Amino acid sequence: MKKTFLFLFPLLFLGVFSQAQTTDPKQQAAIDSVIRHMVIDSVNVTPEVIDTDGWLLLDESIKNELSGAVDNLYNFKYARAERQFRSLRRRYPDHPMPYFLLGLSQWWKIVPTNILTKQYDNAFFAYMDTTITYGERLLVKKKNNYEAAFFLAAAHGFAARLHSERKNWRKATVHSRHALNFMNKAKEANGLSPEFMFGEALYNYYAVWIGQNYPLLRPVLLFFPDGNKQLGLTQLKEVADNGFYTGLEAKFFLMKILANEENNQMGAYPISRFLATKYPDNAYFQRFYARLSFVIGNLSETERTSLQILDKLNRKMPGYESISGRYAAYFLGYINQNRKNIPKAKEYYQQAIAFAEQTDESKSGYAVHAYLNLARMSHEENNIKQAKQYYEMVKDLADDDKRAEKEAKTYLRKYRKV
């Protein structure tokens, strides 16, 4: 079976620009800077002859060597993966690949927290900076080194993404500009391997998606080549099916795009099941699978996966934290409520609320609906006083859920004298 690993290209300028809906002058300056400096060639070129001497991306022995390391990375066995990546670094100290892989390990420590933790930021940026340094040296030696451009695009893209999450707009802008330039250069090697198509696939999809979902950015998009969502999805599926290195990451993006952007949960579900089954200790894959199972009504899989998530969280396994716990506890509360196991349902809903408070996300949908269901159960038990307390919490927290807010206000008016 093919082994794959993550070479995550940026969501292009999405990381910076999707947050530029305000009038923050620093954000506007970021947009203006990219427009002034960025020119993208929208024409695909597949050179007839490319010198691939010294390319690790196409080295079959390196692929075989790294397959186990990559599985360890995606299964959150970080220490094992990093030992193998450091071994690669000892043999190729002047190549960007090992530094990029070590940076990816830091990235996947950040991902399960929804990019909230800053614990790994310094190590992450250090590895990406080193990747950029060695990538640039390779390009100085050979200007048409498309492998170097590949790593430079990825490293700059990652750095731009995290800087934008941290609201470091100037740095995010600089890295975004470089990522786009190097992505444009690297795609000239598309004909050599599906790996090089990955960045273009994401560009084609998100260039359209951004315009559809962020109208204020449409004037910015006039300075970039047209995208094509359907072509992007087709390319992403091609990479998912045939990519060695980027195949798994293409599946990851395809799953998220289908579920979150295309509202095609049934299309995303088999991909999610594959990722969750192949990497059972990856907290992000597990909670995504639990959520999709819940949405499509496969409650037996929702329950099984959610119980495993809470068990691994209690055992303090890497990557399992309060966000995953909030998902799992809410799902289990809902399942037990519908089984009429009210004491157990209350216990899980309270856990979901506690997990939300730990990450300062009490206004999240799962926390609000946990309060809502606790209120409904209290009412059914004729405990009006307690129901009102829970509905007060719903009213205060349900800023983005008008239906829940309306139910709470209606109940509180009805029983205001009780």
C-alpha positions as CSV (number, residue, x, y, z in Angstrom):
1,M,0.0,0.0,0.0
2,K,1.3,3.4,-0.8
3,K,2.5,5.5,2.0
4,T,1.9,9.3,1.8
5,F,2.8,12.3,3.8
6,L,2.0,15.9,4.2
7,F,3.4,18.6,1.9
8,L,0.9,21.3,2.7
9,F,0.8,24.1,0.3
10,P,-0.7,27.4,1.6
11,L,-4.3,28.2,1.0
12,L,-2.7,30.8,-1.1
13,F,-3.6,34.2,0.1
14,L,-6.6,32.8,2.0
15,G,-4.7,32.9,5.3
16,V,-4.1,36.6,5.1
17,F,-7.0,37.8,2.9
18,S,-9.9,35.9,4.4
19,Q,-9.5,37.9,7.5
20,A,-9.3,41.2,5.6
21,Q,-13.0,42.1,5.8
22,T,-12.4,44.8,8.3
23,T,-10.9,48.2,7.7
24,D,-7.7,47.4,9.6
25,P,-5.1,49.5,7.8
26,K,-2.4,46.9,8.4
27,Q,-4.6,44.3,6.7
28,Q,-5.3,46.7,3.8
29,A,-1.5,47.4,3.5
30,A,-1.0,43.6,3.3
31,I,-3.4,43.4,0.3
32,D,-1.8,46.3,-1.5
33,S,1.7,44.9,-1.0
34,V,0.8,41.6,-2.5
35,I,-0.9,43.2,-5.5
36,R,2.1,45.5,-6.2
37,H,4.6,42.7,-6.1
38,M,2.7,39.6,-7.2
39,V,2.5,38.5,-10.8
40,I,1.3,35.0,-11.5
41,D,1.7,33.2,-14.9
42,S,-1.5,31.4,-15.4
43,V,-0.1,29.2,-18.2
44,N,0.9,25.7,-17.3
45,V,4.3,24.7,-18.7
46,T,5.6,21.1,-18.7
47,P,9.2,21.3,-19.8
48,E,10.4,18.5,-22.0
49,V,13.7,18.1,-20.2
50,I,14.2,18.8,-16.6
51,D,17.4,18.0,-14.7
52,T,16.2,16.2,-11.6
53,D,19.7,15.2,-10.3
54,G,19.8,15.3,-6.5
55,W,16.0,15.6,-6.1
56,L,14.9,13.8,-3.0
57,L,11.2,14.1,-3.9
58,L,11.7,11.6,-6.8
59,D,14.1,9.3,-5.0
60,E,12.4,5.9,-4.6
61,S,14.8,4.9,-1.7
62,I,13.9,8.1,0.2
63,K,10.2,7.4,-0.4
64,N,10.6,3.9,1.0
65,E,12.6,5.1,4.0
66,L,10.2,7.9,4.9
67,S,6.9,5.9,4.6
68,G,7.1,4.7,8.2
69,A,8.2,8.1,9.5
70,V,5.3,9.8,7.8
71,D,2.8,7.3,9.2
72,N,4.2,8.0,12.6
73,L,3.8,11.8,12.0
74,Y,0.1,11.5,11.0
75,N,-0.6,9.0,13.8
76,F,0.8,11.6,16.2
77,K,3.8,9.5,17.2
78,Y,5.8,12.7,17.0
79,A,9.0,11.6,18.8
80,R,9.4,8.5,16.5
81,A,8.8,10.6,13.4
82,E,11.3,13.2,14.4
83,R,14.0,10.7,15.1
84,Q,13.6,9.4,11.5
85,F,13.5,13.0,10.1
86,R,16.7,13.8,12.0
87,S,18.3,10.8,10.5
88,L,17.5,12.1,7.1
89,R,19.0,15.5,8.1
90,R,22.3,13.9,9.1
91,R,22.7,12.5,5.6
92,Y,21.3,15.5,3.8
93,P,22.2,18.5,6.0
94,D,22.1,20.9,3.1
95,H,18.7,19.9,1.7
96,P,15.4,21.6,2.7
97,M,13.4,18.4,3.0
98,P,14.4,17.2,6.5
99,Y,13.9,20.7,8.0
100,F,10.5,20.9,6.3
101,L,9.5,17.6,7.7
102,L,10.6,18.6,11.2
103,G,8.6,21.8,10.8
104,L,5.6,19.7,9.8
105,S,5.8,17.8,13.0
106,Q,5.5,21.0,14.9
107,W,2.6,22.1,12.7
108,W,0.7,18.9,13.5
109,K,1.1,19.6,17.2
110,I,-0.6,22.9,16.6
111,V,-3.5,21.7,14.4
112,P,-5.5,19.7,16.9
113,T,-5.9,22.9,19.0
114,N,-7.5,24.7,16.1
115,I,-4.2,26.7,15.8
116,L,-4.7,28.2,19.2
117,T,-1.7,26.9,21.1
118,K,1.5,28.9,20.7
119,Q,3.7,26.4,22.5
120,Y,5.3,25.2,19.3
121,D,5.5,28.4,17.3
122,N,9.2,29.2,17.8
123,A,10.3,25.7,16.8
124,F,7.9,25.7,13.8
125,F,9.1,29.1,12.5
126,A,12.8,28.1,13.0
127,Y,12.4,24.9,10.9
128,M,10.5,26.8,8.2
129,D,13.1,29.5,8.1
130,T,15.8,26.9,7.8
131,T,13.9,25.2,5.0
132,I,13.8,28.6,3.2
133,T,17.5,29.1,3.7
134,Y,18.5,25.8,2.1
135,G,15.9,26.1,-0.6
136,E,17.2,29.5,-1.7
137,R,20.8,28.1,-1.8
138,L,19.7,25.3,-4.1
139,L,18.1,27.9,-6.4
140,V,21.2,30.0,-6.4
141,K,23.1,26.9,-7.7
142,K,20.5,26.0,-10.3
143,K,17.7,28.5,-11.1
144,N,15.4,25.9,-12.6
145,N,15.5,23.7,-9.5
146,Y,11.7,23.1,-9.3
147,E,12.1,20.9,-6.2
148,A,13.6,23.8,-4.3
149,A,10.8,26.0,-5.5
150,F,8.3,23.3,-4.2
151,F,9.8,23.4,-0.7
152,L,10.1,27.2,-0.8
153,A,6.4,27.6,-1.7
154,A,5.4,25.2,1.0
155,A,7.6,26.7,3.8
156,H,6.6,30.3,3.0
157,G,2.9,29.2,2.8
158,F,3.0,27.5,6.2
159,A,4.8,30.5,7.7
160,A,2.2,32.9,6.2
161,R,-0.6,30.8,7.5
162,L,0.6,30.8,11.1
163,H,1.6,34.5,11.0
164,S,-1.8,35.4,9.8
165,E,-3.4,33.4,12.6
166,R,-1.2,35.3,15.0
167,K,-2.1,38.6,13.3
168,N,1.5,39.3,12.3
169,W,0.3,41.0,9.1
170,R,3.6,42.3,7.7
171,K,5.3,38.9,8.0
172,A,2.2,37.1,6.7
173,T,2.2,39.4,3.6
174,V,5.9,38.8,2.8
175,H,5.6,35.1,3.2
176,S,2.4,35.0,1.1
177,R,4.0,36.9,-1.7
178,H,7.0,34.5,-1.8
179,A,4.8,31.5,-1.5
180,L,2.8,32.5,-4.6
181,N,5.9,33.3,-6.6
182,F,7.5,29.9,-5.8
183,M,4.2,28.0,-6.4
184,N,4.1,29.5,-9.8
185,K,7.7,28.4,-10.5
186,A,7.2,24.9,-9.0
187,K,4.1,24.1,-11.1
188,E,6.4,24.1,-14.2
189,A,7.2,20.5,-13.1
190,N,3.6,19.4,-12.9
191,G,4.3,16.8,-15.7
192,L,6.9,15.1,-13.6
193,S,4.7,14.1,-10.7
194,P,1.3,14.6,-9.2
195,E,3.0,16.2,-6.2
196,F,3.6,19.4,-8.1
197,M,-0.1,19.7,-9.1
198,F,-1.3,20.0,-5.5
199,G,-0.6,23.7,-5.1
200,E,-2.3,24.5,-8.4
201,A,-5.3,22.4,-7.4
202,L,-5.8,24.4,-4.2
203,Y,-5.3,27.7,-6.1
204,N,-7.9,26.8,-8.7
205,Y,-10.5,25.9,-6.1
206,Y,-9.9,28.7,-3.6
207,A,-9.4,31.5,-6.1
208,V,-13.1,31.1,-6.9
209,W,-14.2,30.2,-3.4
210,I,-12.7,33.4,-1.9
211,G,-14.6,35.6,-4.4
212,Q,-17.9,33.8,-3.7
213,N,-17.5,34.0,0.1
214,Y,-15.7,37.3,0.6
215,P,-17.3,39.9,-1.8
216,L,-15.0,42.7,-0.6
217,L,-12.0,40.8,-1.9
218,R,-13.3,40.5,-5.5
219,P,-11.4,43.6,-6.7
220,V,-8.2,42.0,-5.3
221,L,-8.9,38.8,-7.3
222,L,-8.8,40.8,-10.6
223,F,-5.0,41.0,-10.2
224,F,-4.8,37.2,-10.2
225,P,-5.4,34.5,-12.8
226,D,-8.9,33.1,-12.9
227,G,-9.5,30.0,-10.8
228,N,-11.8,27.0,-11.7
229,K,-13.4,25.2,-8.7
230,Q,-14.4,22.1,-10.7
231,L,-10.9,21.8,-12.2
232,G,-9.4,22.3,-8.7
233,L,-11.5,19.5,-7.3
234,T,-10.7,17.3,-10.2
235,Q,-7.0,18.0,-9.8
236,L,-7.2,17.4,-6.0
237,K,-8.8,14.0,-6.6
238,E,-6.1,13.2,-9.1
239,V,-3.4,14.0,-6.5
240,A,-5.4,12.1,-3.8
241,D,-5.5,9.0,-5.9
242,N,-2.0,9.1,-7.4
243,G,0.3,11.3,-5.3
244,F,2.9,9.6,-3.2
245,Y,3.9,12.5,-0.9
246,T,0.9,14.8,-1.3
247,G,-1.8,12.1,-1.8
248,L,-2.8,12.0,1.9
249,E,-2.8,15.7,2.3
250,A,-5.0,16.0,-0.8
251,K,-7.4,13.6,0.8
252,F,-7.4,15.8,3.9
253,F,-8.2,18.9,1.9
254,L,-10.7,17.1,-0.2
255,M,-12.5,15.9,2.9
256,K,-12.7,19.3,4.4
257,I,-13.7,21.0,1.2
258,L,-16.5,18.6,0.5
259,A,-17.8,18.7,4.1
260,N,-17.4,22.4,4.9
261,E,-17.4,24.2,1.6
262,E,-19.5,22.0,-0.8
263,N,-21.9,20.8,1.9
264,N,-21.4,17.2,0.6
265,Q,-21.0,15.2,3.8
266,M,-21.7,11.9,2.0
267,G,-18.9,12.6,-0.4
268,A,-16.5,13.5,2.5
269,Y,-17.5,10.6,4.7
270,P,-15.5,7.7,3.0
271,I,-12.4,9.9,2.9
272,S,-12.9,10.7,6.6
273,R,-13.4,7.1,7.5
274,F,-10.2,6.2,5.6
275,L,-8.1,8.8,7.5
276,A,-9.6,7.9,10.8
277,T,-9.1,4.2,10.3
278,K,-5.5,4.5,9.0
279,Y,-4.5,6.9,11.7
280,P,-6.5,6.0,14.8
281,D,-4.4,8.1,17.1
282,N,-4.8,11.3,15.1
283,A,-7.2,13.4,17.2
284,Y,-8.1,15.7,14.3
285,F,-9.0,12.9,12.0
286,Q,-11.0,11.1,14.8
287,R,-13.1,14.1,15.7
288,F,-13.8,15.0,12.1
289,Y,-14.9,11.4,11.5
290,A,-17.1,11.5,14.7
291,R,-18.7,14.8,13.5
292,L,-19.4,13.5,10.0
293,S,-20.8,10.2,11.5
294,F,-23.1,12.3,13.7
295,V,-24.2,14.5,10.8
296,I,-25.2,11.7,8.5
297,G,-26.9,9.8,11.3
298,N,-24.4,6.9,11.9
299,L,-24.7,7.1,15.6
300,S,-23.1,3.7,16.3
301,E,-19.9,5.0,14.7
302,T,-20.3,8.4,16.4
303,E,-20.6,6.7,19.8
304,R,-17.6,4.3,19.3
305,T,-15.3,7.0,18.0
306,S,-16.4,9.5,20.7
307,L,-15.8,7.0,23.5
308,Q,-12.3,6.4,22.1
309,I,-11.6,10.1,21.9
310,L,-12.5,10.6,25.6
311,D,-10.5,7.6,26.6
312,K,-7.4,8.8,24.8
313,L,-7.9,12.3,26.2
314,N,-8.1,10.9,29.7
315,R,-4.8,8.9,29.0
316,K,-3.3,12.2,27.9
317,M,-2.3,10.9,24.5
318,P,-0.6,13.5,22.2
319,G,-3.0,15.7,20.3
320,Y,-6.1,14.9,22.4
321,E,-7.3,18.0,24.2
322,S,-10.4,20.0,25.1
323,I,-11.6,20.7,21.6
324,S,-11.8,17.0,20.7
325,G,-13.3,16.4,24.1
326,R,-16.0,19.0,23.5
327,Y,-17.1,17.3,20.3
328,A,-17.1,13.8,21.8
329,A,-18.9,14.7,25.0
330,Y,-21.6,16.5,23.2
331,F,-22.2,13.6,20.7
332,L,-22.4,11.2,23.6
333,G,-24.8,13.5,25.5
334,Y,-27.1,13.6,22.5
335,I,-27.0,9.8,22.0
336,N,-27.8,9.1,25.6
337,Q,-30.5,11.8,25.7
338,N,-32.3,10.0,22.8
339,R,-31.9,6.7,24.6
340,K,-33.6,8.3,27.6
341,N,-30.6,7.7,29.7
342,I,-31.0,11.2,31.2
343,P,-28.3,11.0,34.0
344,K,-25.7,9.9,31.5
345,A,-26.8,12.5,29.0
346,K,-26.5,15.3,31.7
347,E,-23.0,14.1,32.6
348,Y,-21.8,14.2,29.0
349,Y,-23.4,17.6,28.4
350,Q,-21.7,19.0,31.5
351,Q,-18.4,17.6,30.2
352,A,-18.9,19.3,26.9
353,I,-19.5,22.7,28.6
354,A,-16.4,22.2,30.8
355,F,-14.3,21.4,27.8
356,A,-15.6,24.5,26.0
357,E,-14.7,26.7,29.1
358,Q,-11.2,25.3,29.1
359,T,-10.6,26.8,25.6
360,D,-12.6,29.9,26.2
361,E,-15.2,28.7,23.6
362,S,-18.4,28.8,25.7
363,K,-20.2,30.4,22.8
364,S,-19.5,27.5,20.5
365,G,-22.4,25.7,19.0
366,Y,-21.8,22.5,21.0
367,A,-21.6,24.3,24.3
368,V,-24.8,26.4,23.6
369,H,-26.7,23.3,22.6
370,A,-25.5,21.4,25.6
371,Y,-27.0,24.1,27.8
372,L,-30.1,24.0,25.6
373,N,-30.6,20.3,26.0
374,L,-29.9,20.5,29.7
375,A,-32.7,23.1,29.9
376,R,-35.1,20.9,28.0
377,M,-34.4,17.9,30.2
378,S,-34.8,20.0,33.3
379,H,-38.2,21.2,32.1
380,E,-39.3,17.6,31.4
381,E,-38.4,16.8,35.0
382,N,-40.6,19.8,36.0
383,N,-37.5,21.5,37.5
384,I,-38.5,24.9,36.1
385,K,-35.9,26.8,38.3
386,Q,-33.0,24.8,36.9
387,A,-34.4,25.0,33.4
388,K,-34.5,28.8,33.6
389,Q,-30.9,28.8,34.8
390,Y,-29.8,26.9,31.7
391,Y,-31.9,29.0,29.4
392,E,-30.3,32.1,30.9
393,M,-27.0,30.7,29.8
394,V,-28.3,30.0,26.3
395,K,-29.7,33.5,26.0
396,D,-26.3,35.0,27.1
397,L,-24.2,32.8,24.9
398,A,-26.2,32.1,21.7
399,D,-25.0,35.1,19.7
400,D,-24.8,33.2,16.5
401,D,-27.8,30.8,17.0
402,K,-30.9,32.9,16.7
403,R,-33.2,29.8,17.0
404,A,-31.7,28.8,20.4
405,E,-31.7,32.4,21.6
406,K,-35.4,32.7,20.6
407,E,-36.3,29.5,22.4
408,A,-34.5,30.7,25.5
409,K,-36.2,34.1,25.6
410,T,-39.6,32.6,24.9
411,Y,-39.2,30.2,27.8
412,L,-37.9,32.8,30.2
413,R,-40.9,35.1,29.4
414,K,-43.3,32.3,29.8
415,Y,-42.0,31.3,33.2
416,R,-40.7,34.7,34.4
417,K,-42.9,34.5,37.6
418,V,-41.8,31.0,38.5
